Amino acid sequence: MLRSPRILFYAVNGLGLGHVTRLLAIARQMRKLLPGAEIVFFTSSEAEDVIFREGFAAFKVPSKSIRMEAGLRSATYARMLQTVTLNLLASFHPHILVVDTFPAGAIQELLPVLRWESRKVFVYRAQRPEIATSPLMQNTLALYDLAIIPHFEKEVDAPMPEGLERVWTGPILIRDRCEAKQREEARLILGLPAEEPVLYVTFGGGGDADMDAALSTAMETLAGRPDIHVAVASAPLYRGRIQRSKSLTPVDYYPMAELYPAFDAALSATGYNTAMELLHHGVPSAFVPFPRQVDDQEARARSIEAADAGIRIAEMSPDTLLSAVDSLLDPARAASMSAAAQRMAPDSGAGRAAEAIVGLLG
């Protein structure tokens, strides 16, 4: 096996952190297995500083969302992205290329390099059937050597070409329960009251109009509940203002999963990473699904609800929200929900993913 393999993680993100976080979880485990490896990230996430915080080098291009806001024409953006991608891969010449969610890249910029000699790994989170079965998806997957599926086998459909090696790892998490801090320390770090019930509110990385509106609704509604202290995630790309008050504290920490013991309950969007983290750490949670191009958050929220591992909020109305919060803070319901949640995400599959990828090096 190579002593110093070169590994490139390709994280195509818009305004969120999902793909970056998942690949960071795998990279952390690969660094343990291969301490001499040269690991580089290539990302379009506008919150790429989290890669720096985990001690990895990163190359950055603008996201498609910022491209539009900045007034870059699509042809200009495509030319820049394709050029940077080709040059980075040619200069770094990775032994292994690890790609998340979009096997061909955001605008098919990876297609020219997928026949190069490096080994290719695709992190295959469940996708909408019309995307997963598309000719582009299936034909591109045929160019990969390994599929890492961050779900349990038979839990989801993951159509792929015959002969593609695959490993079902279960949820891939940036931190597992043994890495979390104790409740008292976690609350001290976040500046939260030591004794009051604390509800954590998080709606993605910020910059999404629907999620930002949901956050505003939640803060306005919960302001009328002085018996609950609200900890609102300061999303890195949220451009509004979260006003601190006696019963509300903006919280900013990465990765927040280390501090989940600080919270008695949570109100969250149903993105893959945050949902899996809250389940794994056993935080009684209410989940709000949002429409996404690839990710079916509604299906995820329904599966969590069916397992009695959380509450699905179909409509962000004050009455629905307050009813859900009361259920989350009911001791008997919270204990049952927490246990069911931990059964859905019993551990992190990041180590299993890293071992499978390292196996490609022979």
FIFIVO-205270 format. One record per residue (C-alpha): residue number from 0; residue in one letter; x, y, z. Coordinates in Angstrom, 2 decimals. Layout:
N
+-----+---------+---------+---------+---------+
! num ! residuo !      px !      py !      pz !
+-----+---------+---------+---------+---------+
! NUM !       a !       X !       Y !       Z !
...
+-----+---------+---------+---------+---------+
// end
This chain:
362
+-----+---------+---------+---------+---------+
! num ! residuo !      px !      py !      pz !
+-----+---------+---------+---------+---------+
!   0 !       m !    0.00 !    0.00 !    0.00 !
!   1 !       l !    1.17 !    3.54 !   -0.77 !
!   2 !       r !    2.64 !    5.39 !    2.20 !
!   3 !       s !    1.53 !    8.82 !    1.04 !
!   4 !       p !   -1.50 !    8.45 !   -1.22 !
!   5 !       r !   -3.10 !   11.58 !   -2.63 !
!   6 !       i !   -6.85 !   11.77 !   -1.97 !
!   7 !       l !   -9.15 !   14.45 !   -3.34 !
!   8 !       f !  -12.60 !   15.00 !   -1.82 !
!   9 !       y !  -14.96 !   16.76 !   -4.23 !
!  10 !       a !  -17.82 !   18.48 !   -2.38 !
!  11 !       v !  -20.27 !   20.29 !   -4.64 !
!  12 !       n !  -22.47 !   22.39 !   -2.37 !
!  13 !       g !  -24.69 !   25.39 !   -2.76 !
!  14 !       l !  -25.25 !   27.40 !    0.36 !
!  15 !       g !  -25.36 !   24.43 !    2.70 !
!  16 !       l !  -22.80 !   22.26 !    4.46 !
!  17 !       g !  -24.20 !   18.78 !    3.88 !
!  18 !       h !  -21.79 !   17.39 !    1.33 !
!  19 !       v !  -18.76 !   18.99 !    2.96 !
!  20 !       t !  -19.70 !   17.67 !    6.41 !
!  21 !       r !  -20.23 !   14.11 !    5.17 !
!  22 !       l !  -16.91 !   14.05 !    3.34 !
!  23 !       l !  -15.15 !   15.60 !    6.33 !
!  24 !       a !  -16.44 !   12.77 !    8.50 !
!  25 !       i !  -14.89 !   10.23 !    6.11 !
!  26 !       a !  -11.67 !   12.22 !    5.73 !
!  27 !       r !  -11.15 !   12.35 !    9.50 !
!  28 !       q !  -11.30 !    8.57 !    9.65 !
!  29 !       m !   -9.03 !    8.18 !    6.62 !
!  30 !       r !   -6.44 !   10.41 !    8.28 !
!  31 !       k !   -6.37 !    7.95 !   11.19 !
!  32 !       l !   -5.91 !    4.98 !    8.85 !
!  33 !       l !   -3.42 !    6.76 !    6.57 !
!  34 !       p !   -1.57 !    9.40 !    8.62 !
!  35 !       g !    0.83 !   10.01 !    5.72 !
!  36 !       a !   -1.89 !   10.68 !    3.16 !
!  37 !       e !   -2.13 !   14.01 !    1.34 !
!  38 !       i !   -5.79 !   14.99 !    1.57 !
!  39 !       v !   -7.25 !   17.92 !   -0.33 !
!  40 !       f !  -10.83 !   19.21 !   -0.59 !
!  41 !       f !  -12.31 !   20.92 !   -3.63 !
!  42 !       t !  -15.60 !   22.64 !   -2.86 !
!  43 !       s !  -18.12 !   25.21 !   -3.95 !
!  44 !       s !  -19.60 !   25.56 !   -0.46 !
!  45 !       e !  -19.75 !   29.15 !    0.74 !
!  46 !       a !  -18.94 !   27.94 !    4.26 !
!  47 !       e !  -15.65 !   26.27 !    3.40 !
!  48 !       d !  -14.01 !   27.51 !    6.60 !
!  49 !       v !  -15.27 !   24.34 !    8.32 !
!  50 !       i !  -12.71 !   22.41 !    6.27 !
!  51 !       f !   -9.97 !   24.61 !    7.71 !
!  52 !       r !  -11.31 !   23.98 !   11.22 !
!  53 !       e !  -10.87 !   20.23 !   10.71 !
!  54 !       g !   -7.27 !   20.75 !    9.55 !
!  55 !       f !   -7.61 !   20.00 !    5.84 !
!  56 !       a !   -6.47 !   22.00 !    2.82 !
!  57 !       a !   -9.20 !   23.23 !    0.48 !
!  58 !       f !   -9.56 !   24.82 !   -2.93 !
!  59 !       k !  -12.67 !   26.93 !   -3.41 !
!  60 !       v !  -14.86 !   27.94 !   -6.35 !
!  61 !       p !  -18.09 !   29.97 !   -6.18 !
!  62 !       s !  -21.35 !   28.12 !   -5.67 !
!  63 !       k !  -24.05 !   28.27 !   -8.33 !
!  64 !       s !  -26.18 !   30.33 !   -5.95 !
!  65 !       i !  -23.52 !   33.01 !   -5.50 !
!  66 !       r !  -22.72 !   32.89 !   -9.21 !
!  67 !       m !  -26.24 !   34.17 !   -9.92 !
!  68 !       e !  -26.19 !   36.78 !   -7.15 !
!  69 !       a !  -22.77 !   38.06 !   -8.28 !
!  70 !       g !  -23.95 !   38.41 !  -11.86 !
!  71 !       l !  -21.61 !   35.87 !  -13.44 !
!  72 !       r !  -23.03 !   34.55 !  -16.69 !
!  73 !       s !  -23.58 !   30.79 !  -16.77 !
!  74 !       a !  -21.14 !   30.37 !  -19.66 !
!  75 !       t !  -18.42 !   32.26 !  -17.77 !
!  76 !       y !  -19.03 !   30.23 !  -14.63 !
!  77 !       a !  -18.98 !   26.94 !  -16.55 !
!  78 !       r !  -15.70 !   27.82 !  -18.25 !
!  79 !       m !  -14.09 !   28.80 !  -14.94 !
!  80 !       l !  -15.33 !   25.74 !  -13.06 !
!  81 !       q !  -14.27 !   23.33 !  -15.78 !
!  82 !       t !  -10.83 !   24.91 !  -16.08 !
!  83 !       v !  -10.16 !   24.93 !  -12.34 !
!  84 !       t !  -11.40 !   21.34 !  -12.00 !
!  85 !       l !   -9.20 !   20.03 !  -14.79 !
!  86 !       n !   -6.14 !   21.91 !  -13.60 !
!  87 !       l !   -6.53 !   20.89 !   -9.97 !
!  88 !       l !   -6.96 !   17.22 !  -10.77 !
!  89 !       a !   -4.12 !   17.28 !  -13.27 !
!  90 !       s !   -1.72 !   18.98 !  -10.84 !
!  91 !       f !   -2.68 !   17.05 !   -7.71 !
!  92 !       h !   -3.09 !   13.79 !   -9.64 !
!  93 !       p !   -5.03 !   11.98 !   -6.90 !
!  94 !       h !   -4.79 !    8.25 !   -6.38 !
!  95 !       i !   -8.40 !    8.38 !   -5.14 !
!  96 !       l !  -11.18 !   10.82 !   -6.04 !
!  97 !       v !  -14.17 !   10.87 !   -3.65 !
!  98 !       v !  -17.33 !   12.61 !   -4.92 !
!  99 !       d !  -20.57 !   13.27 !   -3.03 !
! 100 !       t !  -24.16 !   13.29 !   -4.45 !
! 101 !       f !  -23.45 !   14.47 !   -8.01 !
! 102 !       p !  -21.29 !   11.86 !   -9.80 !
! 103 !       a !  -20.75 !   14.04 !  -12.87 !
! 104 !       g !  -20.26 !   17.24 !  -10.85 !
! 105 !       a !  -22.50 !   20.29 !  -10.60 !
! 106 !       i !  -22.47 !   20.99 !  -14.34 !
! 107 !       q !  -20.92 !   17.73 !  -15.59 !
! 108 !       e !  -17.44 !   19.19 !  -15.12 !
! 109 !       l !  -16.12 !   15.84 !  -13.86 !
! 110 !       l !  -16.97 !   13.86 !  -16.98 !
! 111 !       p !  -13.63 !   14.53 !  -18.73 !
! 112 !       v !  -11.61 !   13.23 !  -15.75 !
! 113 !       l !  -13.60 !   10.17 !  -14.72 !
! 114 !       r !  -11.69 !    8.03 !  -17.21 !
! 115 !       w !   -8.33 !    9.06 !  -15.79 !
! 116 !       e !   -6.33 !    6.47 !  -13.89 !
! 117 !       s !   -7.32 !    7.42 !  -10.33 !
! 118 !       r !   -9.76 !    5.24 !   -8.41 !
! 119 !       k !  -13.20 !    6.84 !   -8.15 !
! 120 !       v !  -15.54 !    6.66 !   -5.14 !
! 121 !       f !  -19.11 !    7.96 !   -5.10 !
! 122 !       v !  -20.89 !    8.74 !   -1.82 !
! 123 !       y !  -24.43 !    7.77 !   -2.79 !
! 124 !       r !  -27.01 !    9.29 !   -0.46 !
! 125 !       a !  -30.61 !    8.36 !   -1.33 !
! 126 !       q !  -31.96 !   10.53 !   -4.14 !
! 127 !       r !  -35.29 !   11.15 !   -5.77 !
! 128 !       p !  -36.11 !    8.22 !   -8.14 !
! 129 !       e !  -36.23 !   10.42 !  -11.22 !
! 130 !       i !  -32.67 !   11.60 !  -10.49 !
! 131 !       a !  -31.27 !    8.26 !   -9.36 !
! 132 !       t !  -32.50 !    6.38 !  -12.42 !
! 133 !       s !  -31.66 !    9.03 !  -15.00 !
! 134 !       p !  -29.32 !    8.03 !  -17.86 !
! 135 !       l !  -26.77 !   10.65 !  -16.76 !
! 136 !       m !  -26.65 !    9.24 !  -13.24 !
! 137 !       q !  -26.47 !    5.58 !  -14.26 !
! 138 !       n !  -24.00 !    6.07 !  -17.10 !
! 139 !       t !  -21.73 !    8.17 !  -14.91 !
! 140 !       l !  -21.85 !    5.66 !  -12.05 !
! 141 !       a !  -20.45 !    3.05 !  -14.44 !
! 142 !       l !  -17.19 !    5.04 !  -14.41 !
! 143 !       y !  -16.77 !    4.64 !  -10.64 !
! 144 !       d !  -14.98 !    1.88 !   -8.73 !
! 145 !       l !  -16.89 !    2.02 !   -5.45 !
! 146 !       a !  -20.19 !    3.34 !   -4.11 !
! 147 !       i !  -20.38 !    4.30 !   -0.43 !
! 148 !       i !  -24.05 !    4.27 !    0.60 !
! 149 !       p !  -24.65 !    6.11 !    3.92 !
! 150 !       h !  -27.77 !    4.10 !    4.73 !
! 151 !       f !  -28.53 !    0.61 !    6.00 !
! 152 !       e !  -29.03 !   -2.04 !    3.36 !
! 153 !       k !  -32.65 !   -2.31 !    2.16 !
! 154 !       e !  -33.46 !    0.95 !    3.96 !
! 155 !       v !  -33.52 !    2.90 !    0.69 !
! 156 !       d !  -33.39 !    2.25 !   -3.04 !
! 157 !       a !  -30.03 !    3.03 !   -4.60 !
! 158 !       p !  -30.16 !    1.93 !   -8.25 !
! 159 !       m !  -26.74 !    1.49 !   -9.80 !
! 160 !       p !  -25.05 !   -0.42 !  -12.63 !
! 161 !       e !  -24.30 !   -4.11 !  -12.20 !
! 162 !       g !  -20.74 !   -4.76 !  -11.14 !
! 163 !       l !  -20.22 !   -1.52 !   -9.24 !
! 164 !       e !  -18.73 !   -2.43 !   -5.87 !
! 165 !       r !  -20.83 !   -1.05 !   -3.02 !
! 166 !       v !  -20.64 !   -0.73 !    0.75 !
! 167 !       w !  -23.65 !    0.10 !    2.93 !
! 168 !       t !  -22.21 !    1.98 !    5.89 !
! 169 !       g !  -25.24 !    3.33 !    7.76 !
! 170 !       p !  -25.40 !    7.07 !    8.56 !
! 171 !       i !  -22.11 !    8.95 !    8.22 !
! 172 !       l !  -21.68 !   11.47 !   11.04 !
! 173 !       i !  -19.10 !   14.16 !   11.74 !
! 174 !       r !  -19.06 !   13.26 !   15.46 !
! 175 !       d !  -20.44 !   10.26 !   17.32 !
! 176 !       r !  -21.85 !   10.11 !   20.85 !
! 177 !       c !  -18.54 !    9.29 !   22.50 !
! 178 !       e !  -17.10 !   12.57 !   21.16 !
! 179 !       a !  -19.86 !   14.74 !   22.62 !
! 180 !       k !  -19.26 !   16.89 !   25.67 !
! 181 !       q !  -21.19 !   16.59 !   28.91 !
! 182 !       r !  -24.38 !   18.60 !   29.32 !
! 183 !       e !  -22.99 !   21.07 !   31.87 !
! 184 !       e !  -19.86 !   21.81 !   29.81 !
! 185 !       a !  -21.84 !   22.06 !   26.57 !
! 186 !       r !  -24.22 !   24.64 !   28.05 !
! 187 !       l !  -21.31 !   26.61 !   29.48 !
! 188 !       i !  -19.60 !   26.74 !   26.07 !
! 189 !       l !  -22.79 !   27.98 !   24.39 !
! 190 !       g !  -23.69 !   30.43 !   27.14 !
! 191 !       l !  -26.98 !   28.70 !   27.92 !
! 192 !       p !  -28.80 !   28.63 !   31.28 !
! 193 !       a !  -27.82 !   25.69 !   33.45 !
! 194 !       e !  -31.31 !   24.54 !   34.46 !
! 195 !       e !  -34.00 !   25.76 !   32.04 !
! 196 !       p !  -35.40 !   23.53 !   29.27 !
! 197 !       v !  -33.51 !   24.44 !   26.08 !
! 198 !       l !  -34.91 !   24.01 !   22.57 !
! 199 !       y !  -32.37 !   24.04 !   19.72 !
! 200 !       v !  -33.61 !   25.62 !   16.47 !
! 201 !       t !  -31.71 !   25.08 !   13.22 !
! 202 !       f !  -32.74 !   25.56 !    9.61 !
! 203 !       g !  -29.70 !   24.78 !    7.51 !
! 204 !       g !  -26.68 !   26.85 !    6.63 !
! 205 !       g !  -28.68 !   29.97 !    5.78 !
! 206 !       g !  -29.36 !   31.75 !    2.52 !
! 207 !       d !  -32.47 !   29.73 !    1.60 !
! 208 !       a !  -35.58 !   31.91 !    1.52 !
! 209 !       d !  -38.01 !   29.22 !    2.69 !
! 210 !       m !  -35.77 !   28.10 !    5.55 !
! 211 !       d !  -35.09 !   31.68 !    6.61 !
! 212 !       a !  -38.85 !   32.33 !    6.70 !
! 213 !       a !  -39.35 !   29.21 !    8.83 !
! 214 !       l !  -36.68 !   30.43 !   11.22 !
! 215 !       s !  -38.44 !   33.77 !   11.58 !
! 216 !       t !  -41.77 !   32.04 !   12.25 !
! 217 !       a !  -40.18 !   29.81 !   14.87 !
! 218 !       m !  -38.51 !   32.70 !   16.72 !
! 219 !       e !  -41.70 !   34.80 !   16.71 !
! 220 !       t !  -43.82 !   31.90 !   17.93 !
! 221 !       l !  -41.43 !   30.74 !   20.64 !
! 222 !       a !  -40.99 !   34.27 !   21.96 !
! 223 !       g !  -44.35 !   33.74 !   23.66 !
! 224 !       r !  -43.05 !   30.77 !   25.68 !
! 225 !       p !  -41.00 !   32.19 !   28.58 !
! 226 !       d !  -40.84 !   28.68 !   30.11 !
! 227 !       i !  -38.51 !   27.58 !   27.29 !
! 228 !       h !  -35.06 !   28.91 !   26.44 !
! 229 !       v !  -34.45 !   28.90 !   22.69 !
! 230 !       a !  -30.96 !   28.32 !   21.26 !
! 231 !       v !  -30.95 !   29.43 !   17.63 !
! 232 !       a !  -28.16 !   28.25 !   15.35 !
! 233 !       s !  -26.26 !   31.16 !   13.82 !
! 234 !       a !  -26.19 !   29.74 !   10.32 !
! 235 !       p !  -22.96 !   30.80 !    8.56 !
! 236 !       l !  -24.79 !   32.19 !    5.52 !
! 237 !       y !  -27.90 !   33.61 !    7.22 !
! 238 !       r !  -28.09 !   37.33 !    6.49 !
! 239 !       g !  -30.83 !   38.24 !    8.91 !
! 240 !       r !  -30.31 !   39.17 !   12.55 !
! 241 !       i !  -30.94 !   36.88 !   15.49 !
! 242 !       q !  -31.73 !   39.17 !   18.41 !
! 243 !       r !  -30.46 !   37.91 !   21.77 !
! 244 !       s !  -32.99 !   38.15 !   24.61 !
! 245 !       k !  -33.61 !   36.77 !   28.06 !
! 246 !       s !  -35.17 !   33.63 !   26.56 !
! 247 !       l !  -33.21 !   33.38 !   23.27 !
! 248 !       t !  -29.50 !   32.80 !   22.67 !
! 249 !       p !  -27.83 !   32.67 !   19.24 !
! 250 !       v !  -25.40 !   29.74 !   19.26 !
! 251 !       d !  -22.41 !   29.30 !   16.98 !
! 252 !       y !  -20.15 !   26.26 !   17.20 !
! 253 !       y !  -18.74 !   23.74 !   14.75 !
! 254 !       p !  -19.47 !   20.92 !   14.80 !
! 255 !       m !  -22.59 !   21.45 !   16.88 !
! 256 !       a !  -22.93 !   17.68 !   17.25 !
! 257 !       e !  -20.25 !   17.87 !   19.96 !
! 258 !       l !  -22.65 !   19.96 !   22.07 !
! 259 !       y !  -26.01 !   18.24 !   21.47 !
! 260 !       p !  -26.21 !   17.15 !   25.15 !
! 261 !       a !  -26.90 !   20.83 !   25.92 !
! 262 !       f !  -30.35 !   20.57 !   24.36 !
! 263 !       d !  -33.56 !   19.04 !   25.69 !
! 264 !       a !  -35.22 !   19.09 !   22.26 !
! 265 !       a !  -34.75 !   20.43 !   18.74 !
! 266 !       l !  -36.67 !   21.97 !   15.86 !
! 267 !       s !  -34.86 !   21.33 !   12.60 !
! 268 !       a !  -35.00 !   21.13 !    8.84 !
! 269 !       t !  -34.79 !   17.53 !    7.59 !
! 270 !       g !  -31.49 !   17.64 !    5.75 !
! 271 !       y !  -29.57 !   14.39 !    5.89 !
! 272 !       n !  -26.67 !   15.41 !    8.13 !
! 273 !       t !  -28.52 !   17.32 !   10.83 !
! 274 !       a !  -31.35 !   14.79 !   10.96 !
! 275 !       m !  -28.94 !   11.86 !   11.34 !
! 276 !       e !  -26.90 !   13.71 !   13.98 !
! 277 !       l !  -29.97 !   14.56 !   16.07 !
! 278 !       l !  -31.20 !   10.98 !   15.84 !
! 279 !       h !  -27.82 !    9.50 !   16.75 !
! 280 !       h !  -27.43 !   11.79 !   19.76 !
! 281 !       g !  -30.98 !   11.04 !   20.87 !
! 282 !       v !  -32.25 !   14.63 !   20.88 !
! 283 !       p !  -36.09 !   14.57 !   20.76 !
! 284 !       s !  -36.74 !   16.52 !   17.58 !
! 285 !       a !  -39.44 !   17.96 !   15.35 !
! 286 !       f !  -38.49 !   17.96 !   11.67 !
! 287 !       v !  -39.66 !   20.35 !    8.97 !
! 288 !       p !  -39.13 !   18.96 !    5.43 !
! 289 !       f !  -38.22 !   21.35 !    2.62 !
! 290 !       p !  -38.32 !   20.62 !   -1.13 !
! 291 !       r !  -34.92 !   19.95 !   -2.69 !
! 292 !       q !  -33.76 !   19.12 !   -6.19 !
! 293 !       v !  -32.18 !   15.79 !   -5.23 !
! 294 !       d !  -32.86 !   15.14 !   -1.54 !
! 295 !       d !  -36.35 !   13.93 !   -0.54 !
! 296 !       q !  -36.69 !   15.52 !    2.89 !
! 297 !       e !  -40.40 !   14.68 !    3.05 !
! 298 !       a !  -39.66 !   10.95 !    2.73 !
! 299 !       r !  -37.00 !   11.21 !    5.44 !
! 300 !       a !  -39.36 !   13.04 !    7.80 !
! 301 !       r !  -42.06 !   10.44 !    7.22 !
! 302 !       s !  -39.70 !    7.55 !    7.94 !
! 303 !       i !  -38.60 !    9.21 !   11.19 !
! 304 !       e !  -42.22 !    9.79 !   12.17 !
! 305 !       a !  -43.15 !    6.18 !   11.32 !
! 306 !       a !  -40.41 !    4.94 !   13.67 !
! 307 !       d !  -41.70 !    7.28 !   16.43 !
! 308 !       a !  -38.19 !    8.73 !   16.45 !
! 309 !       g !  -39.32 !   12.31 !   15.87 !
! 310 !       i !  -42.22 !   14.55 !   14.91 !
! 311 !       r !  -42.89 !   15.62 !   11.32 !
! 312 !       i !  -44.18 !   19.17 !   10.98 !
! 313 !       a !  -46.10 !   19.44 !    7.73 !
! 314 !       e !  -47.03 !   23.10 !    8.19 !
! 315 !       m !  -45.07 !   25.79 !   10.04 !
! 316 !       s !  -48.02 !   27.36 !   11.83 !
! 317 !       p !  -47.78 !   28.64 !   15.43 !
! 318 !       d !  -50.33 !   26.11 !   16.71 !
! 319 !       t !  -48.58 !   23.16 !   15.06 !
! 320 !       l !  -45.20 !   24.30 !   16.27 !
! 321 !       l !  -46.27 !   24.84 !   19.88 !
! 322 !       s !  -48.04 !   21.47 !   19.96 !
! 323 !       a !  -44.88 !   19.76 !   18.73 !
! 324 !       v !  -42.73 !   21.53 !   21.31 !
! 325 !       d !  -45.06 !   20.44 !   24.12 !
! 326 !       s !  -44.74 !   16.82 !   22.93 !
! 327 !       l !  -40.95 !   17.06 !   22.72 !
! 328 !       l !  -40.73 !   18.32 !   26.30 !
! 329 !       d !  -43.12 !   15.77 !   27.76 !
! 330 !       p !  -40.76 !   13.51 !   29.79 !
! 331 !       a !  -42.34 !   10.18 !   28.82 !
! 332 !       r !  -42.70 !   11.06 !   25.14 !
! 333 !       a !  -39.18 !   12.50 !   25.03 !
! 334 !       a !  -37.63 !    9.36 !   26.53 !
! 335 !       s !  -39.45 !    7.09 !   24.08 !
! 336 !       m !  -38.54 !    9.31 !   21.13 !
! 337 !       s !  -34.89 !    9.51 !   22.16 !
! 338 !       a !  -34.56 !    5.73 !   22.39 !
! 339 !       a !  -36.22 !    5.21 !   19.01 !
! 340 !       a !  -34.02 !    7.90 !   17.45 !
! 341 !       q !  -30.83 !    6.23 !   18.62 !
! 342 !       r !  -32.01 !    2.93 !   17.18 !
! 343 !       m !  -32.38 !    4.60 !   13.78 !
! 344 !       a !  -28.81 !    5.92 !   13.86 !
! 345 !       p !  -26.92 !    3.68 !   16.30 !
! 346 !       d !  -23.40 !    4.64 !   15.23 !
! 347 !       s !  -21.41 !    6.43 !   12.54 !
! 348 !       g !  -20.52 !    4.69 !    9.31 !
! 349 !       a !  -17.61 !    7.06 !    8.62 !
! 350 !       g !  -15.06 !    4.49 !    9.74 !
! 351 !       r !  -16.59 !    1.77 !    7.57 !
! 352 !       a !  -16.55 !    4.15 !    4.61 !
! 353 !       a !  -12.90 !    5.03 !    5.19 !
! 354 !       e !  -11.87 !    1.39 !    5.44 !
! 355 !       a !  -13.61 !    0.56 !    2.15 !
! 356 !       i !  -11.92 !    3.47 !    0.39 !
! 357 !       v !   -8.49 !    2.58 !    1.76 !
! 358 !       g !   -9.06 !   -0.94 !    0.44 !
! 359 !       l !   -8.91 !    0.46 !   -3.10 !
! 360 !       l !   -5.21 !    1.19 !   -2.60 !
! 361 !       g !   -4.46 !   -2.52 !   -2.43 !
+-----+---------+---------+---------+---------+
// end
